[in-house]
Amino acid sequence: MVMKKILQYEFYVFIGMLMVVGTVAKLIFGIDIDSDWFWFIAGVALVLDGSMNFVKQRQFKSKYKIISRKEFDEVWSKLEPTKK
């Protein structure tokens, strides 16, 4: 279970580290890197983050059902024993 979570976030962390290393290389060592590459890497990270959130939301919805207060009261009234 823990290993699965690590693998899910592994690429996200890798992309973040890639951006940090690229920025440091550009600022300190003067390497000429086009800013479009940073936008591309940021876009890939956003796609990965969005897909992970989408999968987690689907897992949540399949596990739990969210109902309104009115629906809850209707179900609860059916479950309560009749009062004498």
N, C-alpha and C positions, 0 to 999 in steps of 0.2 A: 504494500500500500504506500509506504513512504517512498520507495523507489519510483513508483508510478508518478507521484507528485513531483519528484525531482526531475524526472524526464519531461514532464509537461512544461516546466518552467526553465528547463535547461537552455532551450533555444532563445527564449526571451532574455535571459541573463547574458547569453553569448552575444546577442545583437547589441545589448547595452554596453558590454565591454568593448565591442568593436567600435562603437561610436566614441567611447572615451579614448581609446587608443588612437583613433583617427584624429580626434581633436587635439590631443597632446602632441601627436606627430606634426600636425599643421602649425600649432602655436610655438612649440619649443624648437623643433628641428627645421621648420620652414619648408616642409614638404608641401608641394602644391597639389591640393586635393580639391576638386570642384565641389561646391556646396550642394549640387544636385545629388551627389552620392549620399550625403548625410540625410537629405530628405527622403531618398529611396530607402535607406536603412530604417529611418523612423517610420515610414509607411509600412514596411514589412513587420516591424515590431507592433504597430497598431493592429495590423491584420491578425497577427498571432494572439495578441491580447484579446481582441474581439472574439476570435474563434474559441479561445479557452473560456471566456465568459459565457458564450452561447451554449457550449457543451455543459457547463456547470448549471446554467439556468434550466436546460432541458432535463438534467438529472434531478434538480429540485422539483420541477413540475411533475415529473413522473413519480416522485416519492411522496409529495404532499399535495393536498387539494386545498386551495384557499377559497373559503366561502364567505358570503356576506353575513352580517349580523342577523338579517331577516331569515336567511336559510338556516343559520344556527338555531335560532329560536324555534323554527318549525320542527327541526330534527329533535331538538331537546324536549319539546312538548310531547312528542310521540314516545320518547324514552322515559319520561317521568311517570311514576306510578300515579294512578288516579287518587286524588285526595278525598277522604271521607268527611 
